[in-house]
Amino acid sequence: MTDMIERVSPVLERLDERGRAALFTDARTARTFTSTPVSDRELLEIWTLAKWGPTSANMQPLRVLYVRPGVQRERLVRHMYERNQVRVDAAPAVAVLAWDTRFHHYVPEILPFRPELQDMFEADAEWRAADGTFNATLQAGYFILSVRAHGLAAGPMSGFDVDGVNAEFFPDGRWRALLVVNIGHPGEGAWGARLTRLADGDVVKWL
Amino acid sequence: MTDMIERVSPVLERLDERGRAALFTDARTARTFTSTPVSDRELLEIWTLAKWGPTSANMQPLRVLYVRPGVQRERLVRHMYERNQVRVDAAPAVAVLAWDTRFHHYVPEILPFRPELQDMFEADAEWRAADGTFNATLQAGYFILSVRAHGLAAGPMSGFDVDGVNAEFFPDGRWRALLVVNIGHPGEGAWGARLTRLADGDVVKWL
């Protein structure tokens, strides 16, 4: 089992140009998709790659709800902001990324040598929410790059009614939506112009 | 200039096994580093790759403060939680990742066709903070994978006194710290055991 592999010394390598292009420099957010379906296997593999990205204390609070086309998809479309509705409606696959408000219930499994952490998170809901949303959002970043690592285009959208999606799909309150991501093969007119990135000097400082 | 390249149709490709290993499956959080320095050029390139990851409305709120060894590093070490102090002290390079509370000031440059967004963010500080921290955290995920894409090991840490770091390095309140990331070549004892990932069925659901 992959989970059990333990390497004394991982090999560190620079990502080659093709990899850089696929994940970063050449990749873009897709606005349209072809009708080519994305298989359940591909969707699962997107997760099983993304899951290796690091989180604080290994808490892995991200959860993934894949919503198939048809009746279920319609339930999601109606909570999207207007210009995202047609995109979600037409995408071959759509993931609702959420964080699990009870991620700490897995402490015995994922951080067995620090069992006290479960009670600490249980006792402090504010810290738990801050830590859970932060780490799930880091994982959302890994997830988007993992979609691309599978030769697929991602269309992440934060423009939706979060409370509406939560009430619709997570009525017991355990999961809470963070981001909706369309997934598929890019269709006609998928790419807008590349938007400008900030000048390095406005972002990076040195001390 | 790379920023000006516009491709009608990016080539989508699956990441090969070496790339998957370097960024995800074989990569690990490093706890120690060799004394081999990381050049300023490498540190800048980590950013110039990570910057291509997508953010909502292209707002790119993440900021990066690199803190060199010596006097400046000592200012940071004292705000780290205990077991992170020696790690930050010994790392060849350290980045404080932060979000810019005034990221919306760049709207005319980064989203020129929606100038009204600047006023909307200005008027709603709560939405601005939620959006800014969310998108900067997504970018922190891209940043960690970009460190790895440069053949370097990352040591991300959320265990520090956030208010202390903010007061120490960002006294004007404009930037706010999110994560501290050690960067370098892995040293002796860098790797702990690979921590368990959650079972797929506890994370991924289908509708």
Contacts between the chains, C-beta under 8 A, distances in Angstrom:
chain1	res1	chain2	res2	distance
A	2	B	25	7.4
A	3	B	194	7.9
A	3	B	196	6.3
A	3	B	197	5.9
A	5	B	194	6.9
A	6	B	193	5.9
A	6	B	194	5.3
A	7	B	26	6.6
A	7	B	191	7.6
A	7	B	194	7.8
A	8	B	191	7.0
A	9	B	186	7.5
A	9	B	190	8.0
A	9	B	191	6.7
A	10	B	21	7.6
A	10	B	26	4.5
A	10	B	27	6.2
A	10	B	28	5.5
A	10	B	186	8.0
A	10	B	191	6.9
A	11	B	21	7.0
A	11	B	22	7.7
A	11	B	26	6.6
A	12	B	22	6.8
A	12	B	27	8.0
A	12	B	148	7.5
A	12	B	151	5.0
A	12	B	152	6.8
A	12	B	153	6.2
A	12	B	185	7.5
A	12	B	186	7.0
A	13	B	18	6.0
A	13	B	21	7.6
A	13	B	22	4.6
A	13	B	151	5.6
A	14	B	22	7.6
A	14	B	149	6.9
A	14	B	150	6.0
A	14	B	151	4.1
A	15	B	19	5.5
A	15	B	22	6.0
A	15	B	23	6.8
A	15	B	148	7.8
A	15	B	149	3.8
A	15	B	150	7.7
A	16	B	18	7.7
A	16	B	19	7.0
A	18	B	13	6.0
A	18	B	16	7.7
A	19	B	15	5.5
A	19	B	16	7.0
A	19	B	19	3.9
A	19	B	149	7.3
A	20	B	49	6.5
A	20	B	149	6.7
A	21	B	10	7.6
A	21	B	11	7.0
A	21	B	13	7.6
A	22	B	11	7.7
A	22	B	12	6.8
A	22	B	13	4.6
A	22	B	14	7.7
A	22	B	15	6.0
A	23	B	15	6.8
A	23	B	19	8.0
A	23	B	23	7.7
A	23	B	145	7.7
A	23	B	149	7.7
A	24	B	49	5.2
A	24	B	50	7.3
A	24	B	52	4.3
A	24	B	53	6.7
A	24	B	142	7.6
A	24	B	146	7.3
A	24	B	149	7.6
A	25	B	2	7.3
A	25	B	49	7.1
A	25	B	52	5.5
A	26	B	7	6.6
A	26	B	10	4.5
A	26	B	11	6.6
A	27	B	10	6.2
A	27	B	12	8.0
A	27	B	52	6.9
A	28	B	10	5.5
A	29	B	54	5.0
A	40	B	206	7.3
A	43	B	204	7.8
A	44	B	200	6.5
A	44	B	204	6.4
A	47	B	200	6.5
A	47	B	203	6.4
A	47	B	204	5.2
A	48	B	200	6.4
A	49	B	20	6.5
A	49	B	24	5.2
A	49	B	25	7.1
A	50	B	24	7.3
A	51	B	197	4.9
A	51	B	198	7.3
A	51	B	200	8.0
A	51	B	203	7.2
A	52	B	24	4.3
A	52	B	25	5.5
A	52	B	27	6.9
A	52	B	197	7.1
A	53	B	24	6.7
A	53	B	141	6.7
A	53	B	144	7.1
A	53	B	145	7.1
A	54	B	29	4.9
A	54	B	144	6.7
A	54	B	154	7.7
A	54	B	156	6.0
A	56	B	156	7.9
A	56	B	158	4.5
A	56	B	159	7.6
A	58	B	195	4.2
A	58	B	196	7.5
A	60	B	197	6.6
A	60	B	198	5.4
A	60	B	203	7.5
A	62	B	203	7.0
A	63	B	203	5.6
A	63	B	204	7.8
A	63	B	205	7.3
A	64	B	203	6.0
A	64	B	204	4.8
A	64	B	205	7.2
A	65	B	204	8.0
A	65	B	205	5.0
A	65	B	206	7.7
A	65	B	207	6.4
A	66	B	204	7.0
A	66	B	205	7.3
A	66	B	206	5.0
A	66	B	207	7.1
A	67	B	207	5.1
A	68	B	206	7.0
A	68	B	207	6.4
A	72	B	207	4.3
A	106	B	198	6.1
A	106	B	202	7.2
A	109	B	196	6.2
A	109	B	198	7.3
A	110	B	195	6.5
A	110	B	196	5.3
A	110	B	197	7.6
A	110	B	198	6.4
A	111	B	195	7.0
A	131	B	158	7.5
A	133	B	134	7.9
A	134	B	133	7.9
A	134	B	137	5.8
A	134	B	158	7.0
A	134	B	178	7.4
A	137	B	134	5.8
A	137	B	137	4.0
A	137	B	138	5.9
A	137	B	141	7.4
A	138	B	137	5.9
A	138	B	138	7.7
A	138	B	140	5.9
A	138	B	141	4.4
A	138	B	144	7.4
A	139	B	141	7.0
A	140	B	138	5.9
A	140	B	141	7.0
A	141	B	53	6.7
A	141	B	137	7.4
A	141	B	138	4.4
A	141	B	139	7.0
A	141	B	140	7.0
A	141	B	141	2.3
A	141	B	142	5.3
A	141	B	145	7.7
A	142	B	24	7.6
A	142	B	141	5.3
A	142	B	145	6.8
A	144	B	53	7.1
A	144	B	54	6.7
A	144	B	138	7.4
A	145	B	23	7.6
A	145	B	53	7.1
A	145	B	141	7.7
A	145	B	142	6.8
A	145	B	145	5.9
A	146	B	24	7.3
A	148	B	12	7.5
A	148	B	15	7.8
A	149	B	14	6.9
A	149	B	15	3.9
A	149	B	19	7.3
A	149	B	20	6.7
A	149	B	23	7.7
A	149	B	24	7.6
A	150	B	14	6.0
A	150	B	15	7.7
A	151	B	12	5.0
A	151	B	13	5.6
A	151	B	14	4.2
A	152	B	12	6.8
A	153	B	12	6.2
A	154	B	54	7.7
A	156	B	54	5.9
A	156	B	56	7.9
A	158	B	56	4.5
A	158	B	131	7.5
A	158	B	134	7.0
A	159	B	56	7.6
A	169	B	207	7.4
A	178	B	134	7.4
A	185	B	12	7.5
A	186	B	9	7.6
A	186	B	10	8.0
A	186	B	12	7.0
A	191	B	7	7.6
A	191	B	8	6.9
A	191	B	9	6.7
A	191	B	10	6.9
A	193	B	6	6.0
A	194	B	3	8.0
A	194	B	5	7.1
A	194	B	6	5.3
A	194	B	7	7.8
A	195	B	58	4.2
A	195	B	110	6.5
A	195	B	111	7.1
A	196	B	3	6.5
A	196	B	58	7.5
A	196	B	109	6.2
A	196	B	110	5.3
A	197	B	3	6.0
A	197	B	51	4.8
A	197	B	52	7.1
A	197	B	60	6.6
A	197	B	110	7.6
A	198	B	51	7.3
A	198	B	60	5.4
A	198	B	106	6.2
A	198	B	109	7.3
A	198	B	110	6.5
A	200	B	44	6.5
A	200	B	47	6.5
A	200	B	48	6.4
A	200	B	51	8.0
A	202	B	106	7.2
A	203	B	47	6.4
A	203	B	51	7.2
A	203	B	60	7.5
A	203	B	62	7.1
A	203	B	63	5.6
A	203	B	64	6.0
A	204	B	43	7.8
A	204	B	44	6.4
A	204	B	47	5.2
A	204	B	63	7.7
A	204	B	64	4.7
A	204	B	65	8.0
A	204	B	66	7.0
A	205	B	63	7.3
A	205	B	64	7.2
A	205	B	65	5.0
A	205	B	66	7.3
A	206	B	40	7.3
A	206	B	65	7.7
A	206	B	66	5.0
A	206	B	68	7.0
A	207	B	65	6.4
A	207	B	66	7.1
A	207	B	67	5.1
A	207	B	68	6.4
A	207	B	72	4.3
A	207	B	169	7.4
